[in-house]
Amino acid sequence: MKLATFDAGGRSQLGAVSDGKIVPLNAGAPGLPEDMTSLIAAWPQIAGEVSRVAQAGAGALPLDQVRLLAPIRRPGKIMAIGLNYADHIAESKMETPAQQVWFSKMPTSANGPYDGIEVPKVSPYLDYEAELVAVIGRGGRHIGKADAPGAVFGYCCGNDATERMWQHATPQWVVGKSFDTHAPFGPWITTADEVPDPHALSIRCLVNDEVRQDSNTGNLVFNIWDQIEHLSKAMTLEPGDLIFTGTPGGIGAAMDPRQFLKVGDRVRVEIEGLGALDNPCVAGV
């Protein structure tokens, strides 16, 4: 199932996406949760009801008549792993890390699948990073690698947009990774049961229709199960938390000459079976 948060008539709603249409869930079952995090947390009890409403299709709207929002408006945690594709490590002129390299993106960086990515007023060195995003479902603490697949609710596309000057101004990347609007994700969450192998998906990033990144999630250095096992040793993973799983080679900062995003550019992230993001770059406020 593909689950989205959308705006129709000025009101945020949850919906199920199929065949170019979106079915409002709360119209068909008013007792269902009205925000995605609550829906994910209650999923074991309500999955059958959501499926029934989606299949009934009452009140379905064409996708082009609604505005898709970030599936989770304010994620509790956005964790992201660095240096996790061999070609990206090579272009960054770094060694393959022996340990996973983690940073966080602040919840205020969350952004919709088609909304503008701001080129900050304070610096023009904005870059793109196409990533597969895993959305935590059951979650928990000390999740073993064998149990990690059961901790994932679903998957979506993500762009770990990064302000490079601020990222590298200090050893800690958090601020340079956390500018407002710099974590677009979506366009919906595809539930894990519809993704047989998240480590076998083609992933691409295009800037103004030029392919910049082109890889496969099978090339992850630390796969998603490794990531969940590692993170959950330190922190409780909760429903609706996001894990940005790494970006392949082809970032603008590694090109010769370097190619940073500017106002008017469009960044498209595509992942096999999960849809695409298509974000314009806009002037920062």
C-alpha positions as a Markdown table, in Angstrom:
| # | Residue | x | y | z |
|---|---|---|---|---|
| 1 | Met | 0.0 | 0.0 | 0.0 |
| 2 | Lys | 1.1 | 3.5 | -0.7 |
| 3 | Leu | 0.2 | 6.0 | 2.0 |
| 4 | Ala | 0.4 | 9.7 | 1.7 |
| 5 | Thr | -0.4 | 13.0 | 3.5 |
| 6 | Phe | -2.1 | 15.4 | 1.2 |
| 7 | Asp | -3.9 | 18.8 | 1.2 |
| 8 | Ala | -7.2 | 19.2 | -0.5 |
| 9 | Gly | -9.3 | 22.3 | 0.2 |
| 10 | Gly | -6.8 | 23.6 | 2.8 |
| 11 | Arg | -7.0 | 20.6 | 5.1 |
| 12 | Ser | -4.2 | 18.0 | 5.7 |
| 13 | Gln | -5.5 | 14.4 | 5.3 |
| 14 | Leu | -4.2 | 10.9 | 5.0 |
| 15 | Gly | -4.8 | 8.9 | 1.9 |
| 16 | Ala | -4.0 | 5.7 | 0.0 |
| 17 | Val | -2.6 | 6.1 | -3.5 |
| 18 | Ser | -3.4 | 3.8 | -6.4 |
| 19 | Asp | -3.8 | 4.1 | -10.2 |
| 20 | Gly | -3.2 | 7.9 | -10.2 |
| 21 | Lys | -5.8 | 8.5 | -7.5 |
| 22 | Ile | -5.8 | 9.1 | -3.7 |
| 23 | Val | -8.5 | 7.7 | -1.4 |
| 24 | Pro | -9.1 | 9.8 | 1.7 |
| 25 | Leu | -8.8 | 7.4 | 4.6 |
| 26 | Asn | -10.7 | 9.4 | 7.3 |
| 27 | Ala | -13.7 | 10.0 | 5.0 |
| 28 | Gly | -14.2 | 6.3 | 4.7 |
| 29 | Ala | -13.4 | 5.5 | 8.4 |
| 30 | Pro | -13.6 | 8.5 | 10.7 |
| 31 | Gly | -12.1 | 6.6 | 13.6 |
| 32 | Leu | -8.8 | 6.1 | 11.9 |
| 33 | Pro | -5.8 | 8.2 | 13.0 |
| 34 | Glu | -5.6 | 11.6 | 11.3 |
| 35 | Asp | -1.8 | 11.9 | 11.2 |
| 36 | Met | 0.8 | 9.5 | 9.7 |
| 37 | Thr | 2.8 | 8.9 | 12.9 |
| 38 | Ser | -0.3 | 7.9 | 14.8 |
| 39 | Leu | -1.4 | 5.7 | 11.9 |
| 40 | Ile | 2.0 | 4.0 | 11.8 |
| 41 | Ala | 2.0 | 3.4 | 15.6 |
| 42 | Ala | -1.5 | 1.8 | 15.4 |
| 43 | Trp | -0.8 | -0.1 | 12.2 |
| 44 | Pro | -1.0 | -3.7 | 13.6 |
| 45 | Gln | -4.5 | -3.0 | 14.8 |
| 46 | Ile | -5.8 | -0.9 | 11.9 |
| 47 | Ala | -4.1 | -2.3 | 8.8 |
| 48 | Gly | -7.2 | -4.3 | 7.8 |
| 49 | Glu | -9.5 | -1.3 | 8.1 |
| 50 | Val | -7.1 | 0.9 | 6.1 |
| 51 | Ser | -7.0 | -1.8 | 3.4 |
| 52 | Arg | -10.8 | -2.0 | 3.3 |
| 53 | Val | -11.2 | 1.7 | 2.9 |
| 54 | Ala | -8.5 | 1.9 | 0.2 |
| 55 | Gln | -10.1 | -0.9 | -1.8 |
| 56 | Ala | -13.6 | 0.6 | -1.5 |
| 57 | Gly | -12.2 | 3.8 | -3.1 |
| 58 | Ala | -14.9 | 6.1 | -1.8 |
| 59 | Gly | -14.2 | 9.8 | -2.5 |
| 60 | Ala | -11.1 | 9.1 | -4.6 |
| 61 | Leu | -9.5 | 12.2 | -6.0 |
| 62 | Pro | -7.1 | 12.4 | -9.0 |
| 63 | Leu | -3.6 | 13.0 | -7.7 |
| 64 | Asp | -3.2 | 16.0 | -9.9 |
| 65 | Gln | -6.0 | 17.7 | -8.0 |
| 66 | Val | -4.3 | 17.5 | -4.6 |
| 67 | Arg | -1.1 | 18.7 | -3.1 |
| 68 | Leu | 1.1 | 15.9 | -1.7 |
| 69 | Leu | 2.8 | 17.0 | 1.6 |
| 70 | Ala | 5.7 | 15.4 | 3.5 |
| 71 | Pro | 4.2 | 12.0 | 4.5 |
| 72 | Ile | 5.2 | 12.8 | 8.1 |
| 73 | Arg | 4.9 | 16.5 | 8.8 |
| 74 | Arg | 7.3 | 16.6 | 11.8 |
| 75 | Pro | 9.3 | 13.3 | 12.2 |
| 76 | Gly | 10.5 | 12.6 | 15.7 |
| 77 | Lys | 14.0 | 11.7 | 14.4 |
| 78 | Ile | 15.7 | 12.0 | 11.1 |
| 79 | Met | 18.9 | 10.0 | 11.2 |
| 80 | Ala | 21.2 | 9.8 | 8.2 |
| 81 | Ile | 24.3 | 7.8 | 7.4 |
| 82 | Gly | 27.3 | 9.2 | 5.6 |
| 83 | Leu | 29.9 | 7.6 | 3.3 |
| 84 | Asn | 27.8 | 4.5 | 2.6 |
| 85 | Tyr | 28.3 | 3.9 | -1.1 |
| 86 | Ala | 31.8 | 3.0 | -2.4 |
| 87 | Asp | 31.7 | 5.4 | -5.3 |
| 88 | His | 30.6 | 8.3 | -3.0 |
| 89 | Ile | 33.5 | 7.4 | -0.6 |
| 90 | Ala | 35.9 | 7.5 | -3.5 |
| 91 | Glu | 34.7 | 10.9 | -4.9 |
| 92 | Ser | 34.9 | 12.3 | -1.4 |
| 93 | Lys | 38.6 | 11.1 | -1.2 |
| 94 | Met | 38.0 | 9.3 | 2.0 |
| 95 | Glu | 38.6 | 5.8 | 3.3 |
| 96 | Thr | 35.8 | 3.3 | 3.7 |
| 97 | Pro | 34.7 | 3.8 | 7.3 |
| 98 | Ala | 35.2 | 0.9 | 9.7 |
| 99 | Gln | 32.3 | 2.2 | 11.7 |
| 100 | Gln | 29.0 | 3.7 | 10.6 |
| 101 | Val | 29.1 | 7.5 | 10.3 |
| 102 | Trp | 25.9 | 9.0 | 11.6 |
| 103 | Phe | 24.4 | 12.5 | 11.8 |
| 104 | Ser | 20.9 | 13.9 | 12.3 |
| 105 | Lys | 18.8 | 16.3 | 10.3 |
| 106 | Met | 16.5 | 18.4 | 12.4 |
| 107 | Pro | 12.7 | 17.8 | 12.1 |
| 108 | Thr | 12.3 | 21.3 | 10.8 |
| 109 | Ser | 14.2 | 20.3 | 7.7 |
| 110 | Ala | 11.4 | 17.9 | 6.6 |
| 111 | Asn | 9.9 | 19.0 | 3.3 |
| 112 | Gly | 7.3 | 17.8 | 0.8 |
| 113 | Pro | 8.0 | 15.8 | -2.4 |
| 114 | Tyr | 7.3 | 18.7 | -4.7 |
| 115 | Asp | 8.0 | 21.7 | -2.5 |
| 116 | Gly | 10.8 | 24.2 | -2.9 |
| 117 | Ile | 14.3 | 23.5 | -1.5 |
| 118 | Glu | 15.7 | 26.8 | -0.3 |
| 119 | Val | 19.1 | 28.0 | -1.5 |
| 120 | Pro | 20.2 | 29.7 | 1.8 |
| 121 | Lys | 20.8 | 33.4 | 2.0 |
| 122 | Val | 24.0 | 32.7 | 4.0 |
| 123 | Ser | 25.8 | 30.5 | 1.5 |
| 124 | Pro | 25.2 | 29.3 | -2.1 |
| 125 | Tyr | 26.9 | 25.9 | -1.7 |
| 126 | Leu | 23.7 | 23.8 | -1.8 |
| 127 | Asp | 24.1 | 20.2 | -3.0 |
| 128 | Tyr | 21.8 | 17.2 | -3.5 |
| 129 | Glu | 22.0 | 13.6 | -2.2 |
| 130 | Ala | 19.5 | 11.0 | -3.5 |
| 131 | Glu | 18.7 | 8.5 | -0.8 |
| 132 | Leu | 16.4 | 5.6 | 0.0 |
| 133 | Val | 14.5 | 6.4 | 3.3 |
| 134 | Ala | 13.4 | 3.7 | 5.7 |
| 135 | Val | 10.4 | 4.6 | 7.9 |
| 136 | Ile | 10.4 | 3.0 | 11.3 |
| 137 | Gly | 7.3 | 1.1 | 12.3 |
| 138 | Arg | 7.4 | -1.1 | 15.4 |
| 139 | Gly | 10.9 | 0.1 | 16.3 |
| 140 | Gly | 12.4 | -0.5 | 19.7 |
| 141 | Arg | 15.8 | -0.9 | 21.4 |
| 142 | His | 18.6 | -3.4 | 20.7 |
| 143 | Ile | 17.0 | -4.7 | 17.5 |
| 144 | Gly | 19.1 | -7.6 | 16.2 |
| 145 | Lys | 19.9 | -7.7 | 12.5 |
| 146 | Ala | 17.6 | -10.7 | 11.9 |
| 147 | Asp | 14.7 | -8.7 | 13.5 |
| 148 | Ala | 15.5 | -5.4 | 11.7 |
| 149 | Pro | 13.2 | -6.0 | 8.7 |
| 150 | Gly | 10.2 | -6.2 | 11.1 |
| 151 | Ala | 11.1 | -2.8 | 12.5 |
| 152 | Val | 10.5 | -1.1 | 9.1 |
| 153 | Phe | 7.0 | 0.2 | 8.3 |
| 154 | Gly | 7.9 | 1.3 | 4.7 |
| 155 | Tyr | 10.1 | 3.1 | 2.3 |
| 156 | Cys | 10.2 | 6.3 | 0.3 |
| 157 | Cys | 12.5 | 8.6 | -1.7 |
| 158 | Gly | 14.6 | 11.2 | 0.0 |
| 159 | Asn | 17.0 | 14.0 | -0.8 |
| 160 | Asp | 19.6 | 14.7 | 1.9 |
| 161 | Ala | 20.1 | 18.3 | 0.6 |
| 162 | Thr | 23.2 | 19.7 | 2.1 |
| 163 | Glu | 24.8 | 23.2 | 2.5 |
| 164 | Arg | 28.4 | 22.2 | 1.9 |
| 165 | Met | 30.2 | 25.2 | 3.4 |
| 166 | Trp | 28.3 | 24.9 | 6.7 |
| 167 | Gln | 28.7 | 21.1 | 6.6 |
| 168 | His | 32.5 | 21.3 | 6.5 |
| 169 | Ala | 33.0 | 24.4 | 8.6 |
| 170 | Thr | 33.2 | 22.1 | 11.7 |
| 171 | Pro | 33.8 | 18.4 | 12.3 |
| 172 | Gln | 30.1 | 18.0 | 13.2 |
| 173 | Trp | 27.7 | 18.0 | 10.1 |
| 174 | Val | 24.4 | 18.5 | 11.8 |
| 175 | Val | 23.9 | 22.2 | 11.1 |
| 176 | Gly | 25.0 | 22.0 | 7.5 |
| 177 | Lys | 22.6 | 19.2 | 7.0 |
| 178 | Ser | 19.6 | 20.7 | 8.8 |
| 179 | Phe | 18.7 | 23.9 | 7.0 |
| 180 | Asp | 14.9 | 24.4 | 6.7 |
| 181 | Thr | 13.4 | 22.5 | 3.6 |
| 182 | His | 16.6 | 20.4 | 3.2 |
| 183 | Ala | 15.0 | 17.0 | 3.8 |
| 184 | Pro | 12.4 | 16.4 | 1.1 |
| 185 | Phe | 10.9 | 12.9 | 1.2 |
| 186 | Gly | 8.0 | 11.0 | -0.2 |
| 187 | Pro | 6.0 | 11.3 | -2.4 |
| 188 | Trp | 4.3 | 8.6 | -0.3 |
| 189 | Ile | 5.4 | 5.7 | 2.0 |
| 190 | Thr | 5.3 | 2.3 | 0.3 |
| 191 | Thr | 4.6 | -0.3 | 3.0 |
| 192 | Ala | 7.4 | -2.8 | 3.5 |
| 193 | Asp | 5.3 | -5.7 | 2.4 |
| 194 | Glu | 5.3 | -4.2 | -1.1 |
| 195 | Val | 9.1 | -3.9 | -1.2 |
| 196 | Pro | 10.4 | -7.5 | -1.4 |
| 197 | Asp | 14.1 | -6.5 | -1.3 |
| 198 | Pro | 15.0 | -2.9 | -0.4 |
| 199 | His | 18.6 | -3.7 | -1.3 |
| 200 | Ala | 17.9 | -4.2 | -5.0 |
| 201 | Leu | 16.4 | -0.9 | -6.1 |
| 202 | Ser | 17.7 | 1.4 | -8.8 |
| 203 | Ile | 18.2 | 5.0 | -7.5 |
| 204 | Arg | 18.8 | 8.1 | -9.6 |
| 205 | Cys | 19.1 | 11.8 | -9.2 |
| 206 | Leu | 18.5 | 14.3 | -12.0 |
| 207 | Val | 19.2 | 18.0 | -12.0 |
| 208 | Asn | 17.4 | 19.9 | -14.8 |
| 209 | Asp | 16.9 | 16.5 | -16.5 |
| 210 | Glu | 20.6 | 15.7 | -16.4 |
| 211 | Val | 21.4 | 12.4 | -14.7 |
| 212 | Arg | 23.9 | 13.1 | -11.9 |
| 213 | Gln | 23.5 | 10.0 | -9.7 |
| 214 | Asp | 22.7 | 6.5 | -11.0 |
| 215 | Ser | 23.2 | 3.4 | -8.7 |
| 216 | Asn | 21.4 | 0.6 | -6.9 |
| 217 | Thr | 20.7 | 0.2 | -3.2 |
| 218 | Gly | 22.5 | -3.1 | -3.4 |
| 219 | Asn | 25.7 | -1.1 | -3.3 |
| 220 | Leu | 25.2 | 0.1 | 0.3 |
| 221 | Val | 28.3 | -0.5 | 2.4 |
| 222 | Phe | 26.3 | -0.9 | 5.6 |
| 223 | Asn | 22.8 | -2.3 | 4.6 |
| 224 | Ile | 19.6 | -1.2 | 6.2 |
| 225 | Trp | 19.5 | -4.1 | 8.7 |
| 226 | Asp | 23.1 | -3.2 | 9.8 |
| 227 | Gln | 22.0 | 0.4 | 10.3 |
| 228 | Ile | 18.9 | -0.4 | 12.4 |
| 229 | Glu | 20.9 | -2.8 | 14.6 |
| 230 | His | 23.6 | -0.2 | 15.1 |
| 231 | Leu | 21.3 | 2.8 | 15.8 |
| 232 | Ser | 19.0 | 0.8 | 18.2 |
| 233 | Lys | 21.9 | 0.0 | 20.4 |
| 234 | Ala | 22.1 | 3.7 | 21.3 |
| 235 | Met | 18.5 | 5.0 | 21.0 |
| 236 | Thr | 14.9 | 3.8 | 20.9 |
| 237 | Leu | 13.6 | 3.8 | 17.4 |
| 238 | Glu | 10.0 | 5.0 | 17.3 |
| 239 | Pro | 7.1 | 4.9 | 14.9 |
| 240 | Gly | 7.6 | 7.5 | 12.1 |
| 241 | Asp | 11.4 | 8.0 | 12.6 |
| 242 | Leu | 13.2 | 8.3 | 9.3 |
| 243 | Ile | 16.5 | 6.7 | 8.3 |
| 244 | Phe | 18.3 | 8.2 | 5.3 |
| 245 | Thr | 20.4 | 5.3 | 4.2 |
| 246 | Gly | 23.2 | 6.9 | 2.2 |
| 247 | Thr | 23.8 | 8.5 | -1.2 |
| 248 | Pro | 25.7 | 7.2 | -4.2 |
| 249 | Gly | 28.4 | 9.0 | -6.1 |
| 250 | Gly | 27.7 | 11.9 | -8.3 |
| 251 | Ile | 27.2 | 14.8 | -5.9 |
| 252 | Gly | 27.7 | 18.3 | -7.2 |
| 253 | Ala | 30.6 | 19.0 | -4.9 |
| 254 | Ala | 32.7 | 16.2 | -6.4 |
| 255 | Met | 32.2 | 17.4 | -10.1 |
| 256 | Asp | 34.9 | 19.2 | -12.0 |
| 257 | Pro | 34.1 | 22.0 | -11.9 |
| 258 | Arg | 31.8 | 21.8 | -8.9 |
| 259 | Gln | 28.1 | 22.2 | -9.7 |
| 260 | Phe | 26.0 | 23.6 | -6.8 |
| 261 | Leu | 22.3 | 24.1 | -7.0 |
| 262 | Lys | 21.0 | 27.5 | -7.8 |
| 263 | Val | 17.6 | 29.2 | -7.8 |
| 264 | Gly | 15.5 | 27.9 | -10.7 |
| 265 | Asp | 17.1 | 24.4 | -10.8 |
| 266 | Arg | 14.9 | 21.3 | -10.4 |
| 267 | Val | 16.1 | 18.2 | -8.5 |
| 268 | Arg | 14.4 | 14.9 | -9.2 |
| 269 | Val | 15.0 | 11.8 | -7.1 |
| 270 | Glu | 13.7 | 8.5 | -8.5 |
| 271 | Ile | 13.8 | 5.1 | -6.7 |
| 272 | Glu | 12.5 | 1.9 | -8.4 |
| 273 | Gly | 8.9 | 1.2 | -7.3 |
| 274 | Leu | 8.7 | 4.0 | -4.8 |
| 275 | Gly | 7.9 | 7.0 | -7.0 |
| 276 | Ala | 9.9 | 10.3 | -7.3 |
| 277 | Leu | 10.6 | 13.6 | -5.7 |
| 278 | Asp | 10.6 | 16.7 | -8.0 |
| 279 | Asn | 11.7 | 19.8 | -6.1 |
| 280 | Pro | 12.4 | 23.3 | -7.5 |
| 281 | Cys | 15.2 | 25.3 | -5.9 |
| 282 | Val | 14.0 | 28.6 | -4.5 |
| 283 | Ala | 15.5 | 31.6 | -2.8 |
| 284 | Gly | 16.0 | 31.2 | 0.9 |
| 285 | Val | 14.2 | 33.4 | 3.4 |
